[in-house]
Amino acid sequence: MNNIVTTFPTYRRSRFLDLFALLCPIFLFTEIELVGRLFLPELLLAMILPLLILTKGKLLLHPLPRTVIILGILWLGGQIITDLIRNTPFSDWSRGWAKISFLILNFSSIYLLLNNDMRRIVLFSLGFAIGGILDYFISPSEFLLLDPWKFGLHFSGMLIMALLLQWKKIIPFRILSVLFVVALGLFSFYLGTRSIGAVLIVSASYLLIYHQPKLRHWLGKNLSFGQIIVLVIVAALSVWGIITMYSKAASSGWLGENAQAKYYLQAKGDYGFFLGGRVEIIISSQAIINSPILGHGSWAKSSEYRSLLLSLREKGYEVSESAVEKNELIPTHSHLFGAWVEAGILGALFWGWLLIFIFRLLYNLFRLQSDLLPLFVISAMFAIWTILFSPFGAIGRLQWGFLITLFFTAMQFIHHQKPSQPQFTIQ
C-alpha cells in the first residue's frame, strides 16, 4: 500500500482530493440503513481515511486533533460503561456507540482532508451547501418538508452566504458583508426560525466590530480582568437587546403571522419565550441532577421524565402529547445535555471542552486577516447555539467533523499567520 501511495503522482493525488472534497458532501441525500441512519459521505470518508493516514496521518497527533480524538474516545467509553450498567438493549446501544464512533471517524478523515488548505475548505463548504439543497429536493425528511429552513436549508444558506462574502467585488466594501448577514438573519426571523436569526445577527455584530480598527486592536490584545468583565457585560446587554427587539417585532406582527403566533405560543409559559421552544432542557437538567456521573444509556428512556414533560402544560407551555406517547425517550434539546444524559459526565466533557475552545477562537479571531473570516465567525456562532440548544442529530456527525476542522484550521491561521500568507478568494 505504501508503494502505491508513493508512486501515485503528488499532483494527481492533490487534484483527486480536491475533487473528493467537493463531491463527497454533495451525496448527503443518500442514506443507508445500517445500525441506524448512515449517510453515503460517511462511508466515503471512512474508505479514504486509510489513504489520508498513510500520507499525513501524523497531523492527528498534533495537540488539538489529538485532544478531540481522546475526548471522543472517553465519551464513547462512558457510553459503553453506562449501557453495560443500565442493560441498554442492543437496538439502542448499537446506535449510540455508532453515533460517537462515526463522529470520531468523520472528524479524523475531514481534518486530514482539509487541514490548513483554504481551497479544500471552500470546496467542501460548497459541496455541503449543495448537498443540503439536494437533500430537500430528493429525499426530504418529514421535518424538512414541514419547515425546510429550520430543519436543514439554513445551514446551506449560511455556507453560501459565507462563501459569497469572499467575492472580490464584495470584499472591498466591508459594510456589505455586515448587511448581507443581517438580511439573512431577518429572513430567518421572518420564517420563524428564531435561533438562526439570532445567530446571524450576532455574527453581523461581530463582523461590524471587527471592521472597526481601533476597537478590533483593543479586543485583540491581552485584556485585564476588569476589561474582560466589561466585555462580558456588553455582550450580555447586546444579546438582551437582540432578544428584546425580536420580542417587539414578533409580538407586533412585523415578522409575519407565523412568527407572531409562534412567539405568543412560546412566551406564555412561566419561563418565558427563551425556553418556550426548548422545554426539553428543563427535563434533561433534572435527569442530569438525578445521575450526574453515570448516564441513563443510549436513547435513554423513562416514563418519569415523559410525565414531567407533560406536566409543563400546567405552566402554560404547549406540549404535544402525541410526540411523547410513541416512546419514553428522555427529552433533550442540547448537544451538551443530551450527551450528559446518555453517556454521563464524560459525554459532557467532550462538548464542554469544545464550547470553551470556540469562545477562545472567537476572541482570537480579532487578530486574523483572512477572507474566510465570515465563514469562521458564522460557523462559530452557529456552533455555540447548537451545542447549548439543539439536539445532536444524524447529520450532526458530518457537520461537526467539518466544523471542528474549520475551527482548528482558523486557530492555526491565527498562530502562524504571515503578512504574505496566500488567500483563496472567489473570483
N, C-alpha and C positions, 0 to 999 in steps of 0.2 A: 504493500500500500504506500509506504514511504517513497519507493521508486516512482510510483505513478504520480505522486504529488510533486516530486522534484523535477520530473521530466515534463510535466504539463506546463507549457509556457506561462510565465507570470502574467503577462498582459492579457492572455486569453482567460486565465483564471479570474483576473480582476474584472474583465468585461462580463464574464459569466455571473459573478457575484453581484455586479451592478444590476444586471437583468433580473437576477433572483430577488434582489431587494425590492424591485418594483412589482414583480409579478406575484410573489408569494402571498402578500396580504390581500391581493385582489380576490383570491378564492375564498373569502370569508363566507360566501353564500353556500359553500359546500360543507355539509355536516355528515359525520359518520357516527352511527350508534355503536359505541364501544366503551363500556364502563361509563355510561352517561354520554353527554354531548361532547363530541370531539370534532374540531374543525380541520379541514384539509391543510391549511397553513401550518398547523401544529405538527402534523405528520411530515410535511416537507422540511420544517425546521429541525425535527428530530433526525431526518435522513441526512441532512447536510452537516449536522453537528460533528460527526467524526472527521470530515474533511477540514472543518474550521479548527478543530482541536489540534490536528496534525500540523496545520500551517501556522497557527498563532494561539494555541491553547494556553501558553504561559500568561496571556493577558488576564485570564481568570484568577491568577494568583495575586494580582495587584490588590491593594487593601480594600477598595470599595466593592468590586465584584466578589471578592473572597468573603467579605462580611455578609453580603446578601445571600450568598450560597450557604454559608454556615448558619445564618439565622433561618433560612428556609428549611434546612435540614433539621434544625432544632424544632421548628414549627411542625414539621412532619413527624418528628419523634414524639412531640407532645400529643399529636393527634392519634398516633398509633397506641401510645400508652393509655390515653383516655378511652379509645374504642375497645381496647382489650379489657380494661377495668369495667367499663359500662356495658360490656357484652353487646356492642352495636352490631346489628345484623349485616351480613355480607353486602346486601344491596346498597347499604348506606356507607359503610366504611370503605368499600372499593371506590366509590365516587369521591369520598372525602380525601383519601390518600392520593388518588389520581389528580385531583384538583391542585394540590400542593406540588406534586411531583412534576406535572406539566408546566406549572408556573416557573419552577426552577429550570427545567429544560428549555422552555421558551426564552427565558432571560439569557441563559448561557449562550444559546445559538444567536439570538439577535444582538447581544453585546459583541460577540466576536465578529459578526457580520458588519455592524455599523460603527463600531468603536472609532471615535475620532475621525470619521470620514463624513464630511459635510454633504458630499454628493449623495452618498447612500442614505443618509438621514432624510434628505429631501425626497429621494425616490421611494423610500419605504413609507414616508408620510403620505405621499401622493397615492401610492398603492393602497394604503389603509383607507384613505378617504374614498377612493373609487370602490373598494370592496364593500364598505358600509352602504354606499348608494346602491350597488348591485344587489346586496342582500335584501334591501327593501323591495326591489322590483322582481327578484327571482324567487326568494324563499323567506318571505317575512314571517315573523312570529306573530302570535295573537296580539301581544302588547305593541309590537311595532306597527301593526295595522291600526290599532286603537289610537295611538299617539306617536306618529313617526318621528317627530323632532325630539321628544322627550326620551324615547326608548331606543334611539340609535343614530338618527341622522345628525344630531347635534355634534357628535364627535367628528364626523366627516366635515361638517360645516366649519368647525373651529380649525381643523387642519388646513382646509382650503383657504380660509381667511389668513392664517399664519403664513402660508406659502405665498399668497397674493401680496402680502406686505413686504416680500423680498424683491418685488418687481422694481427694476431700476427707475421707472417713471414715478413710483410712489415714494421710494426711499428718501429722495431729497426733501420732500415735504413731510416733515415729522408729524405735524398735526393730523395729517390724513390717516396715519396708522391708528391714532387715537380715535378719530371719528368713525373709522370703519369698524373698529372693535365695539364702540358704543352702539353703533347702528345694529350690529348683530345681537348685542345684548338686549336692546329694546325690542328687537324682533322676537327674541326668546321670551321676553316678558309678555308680549302680545299673544304668543301661542300658549301662555300659561305655564311655561317651564321656568319657574322662579329661580331655581338653583343655577341653571346655566346662565340666565340673565345676570344674576349677581356675580358669578364667576367672571363674566366678560366685562362688566362694569368695573369691578375691582382691578382686573387686568389693564383696562384702559387707564385707570387712575395711576397704576404703577408706571405705565409707559409715559404718561404725562409728566410724572415726577422725574423719570429717567431723562427726559429731554430738556430738563432744566439743569444746566451745567453746574451751577453753584450748589444747588440742593443735592444733586447726584454726588458731587465731590464730598459734601459733608456726610452723606449717608455711606459713602464708600470707604471712609476711613474708620479707624478704631474709635468707637464711641465709649464714653464713660457710662457708668451705671445709671446716673441721672438722665443722661441723654437717651438711653435705651428706654427708660421708664416713660419719658415724654413721647418717644416714638410709638410705644405700645398704646399709650392713651390716645394719641392722634389716630392711630389705626383703628382702635375700638370705636372712637367717635365717627370715623368715616364709615365703618360698617353699619353703625347705628343710623347714620344719615341715609345710607342706601336703603336700609330696611324701612325707615320712616317714609322716604319718598315713594318706595314701591307700595307701601300700605295706602298712602294717599291716592296714588294713581289707580291702583286696583279697585279700591273701595268706591272711587268716583266714576268708575267705568271707562277711564281713559284708555285702558289696555284691552278693552273689548268685554263682551258679556261673559265669555267663558272664564277669563281671568277674574272678573268680579265675583262670579258665583263660587269659584274655587277658593278665593280669598275668604269670603264670608263663611264657607263651609269649614275651613281650617282655622279660622280665627275665633270661633265661638266657644271653644273649649277653655278650660281653666289654665292651660299652659300657653295660650296664645298661638298665633299662626306659625311661629317659627318651628314649633314641634308638631303643629297640626297635621302636617303631611307625613310625619315620621314618628308617630306614637309608638312604633315598634321599639324605638330606642329606650323608652321607659321600661318596657318589658325585658329587653335584653340586659339592661342595667341591673334589674332585680335578679336575673339569672346569674349574673357575674357575682353579685354580692353573696348569693347563696352558695356559690362554688368558685371562688376566685383563683385557685391554683389549678385544680383539675377541671377540665371542661365537661360538657354534657354529652359529647360524642358527635360524630359526623351526622349532619342532618338531624340535629338533636330534636327530640320530640317530648312533649309533656302537656298533658291536659290542664295542669295547673296554670301554666303561662298563657294558654289559649283562653282560659276563663278570665284571666287578668286582663287580657286584651279586650275581651268583650265588655268587661266592667267599665272600661273607659267611656262607654256610651253614657254612663251616668254623669260623666264630667263634661258632656256636651259634644264629644267627638263622634264623627260619622265613621263607624267601623262596620265593614261588610261581614255579616255572619257567614255568608256563603264562602267567603275567602278563607275562613278558618275551619269550616265544617269538614272539608275534604281530608284534612290531616291535622296532626297535633304538633307541627313544627314550631319550635320556639321562635317567635318573630324577631328578626334583627334587620336593621336598616343602616348598617355601617360595616365597612371592612374591618375596622378595629374591634368593634364589639362582637361582630359575627365570628371572627377568628377566636376571640377570647371565650365566647360561649361554647364553641365547638371543640377547641383544642386546649383551652386553658391559658395560663399566663404566657406560655411560650409562643402561642399564636399572636397574642397582643404585643409581645416583644418585637416581632418582625415588623408589624405595621407602625408601632410606636417609634422605632428607630428610623424608619423611612420617613415618617411625618416630620421628625426633628431635622432630618437631613434636608428635606425640601424647604423648610423655613430657613435653614442656613444658606441654601442655594439662592433663594430669593434675595437675601441680604447681600450676598456676594455678587449677584448679577449686576449690581450697580457699577461694578468695576470692569464689566465685559464690553468689548467692542465687537459686535458680530451681527451680521444680517439675520441670523437665526434667533435673535433676542425675542421677537414676538412669539415665536413657537415655544421657546423655553418658558416665557412668562405665563402665557395662556395655559400651557400644559401643567405647569407647577400649581397654578391657582385651581385648575380643574382637579388635580390630584389631591390637594388638601381637602377640598369639599368631598370628593369621592371616598377618601379614607374615613372621614368622620360621619358622612351622612348617606352613603349609598351601599347597597348590598353587593357582595362580590359574586358577579355572575360568570357564566362560562366564557363570554367574550373577554372578561377581565384578565384571563390568563395571558392572552395575546397583548391586550392593551398595556398591561403592566410590564411585560417583558420589554415592550417598546419604550414606555415612559421612563422606567428605571434606567435603561440605556441612555436615553436622551438626557436625563439629569446628570448622570455620571460624566457624559461627554461634555456637558456645559461646565461642570466643575473642572474638568481637565483643561478646557479652553481658558478658564479664568486663571488657573495656576501656571499655565505655560504660554499664555498669550504673548505674542511679539508684535511690534508695530507693523511688520511686513507680512503678518500671517495672511495667507490667501483666503479669499472669500468665495463661496459658491453662490452666485446670485442668479435668479431667474431673469433672463434677458427680456 
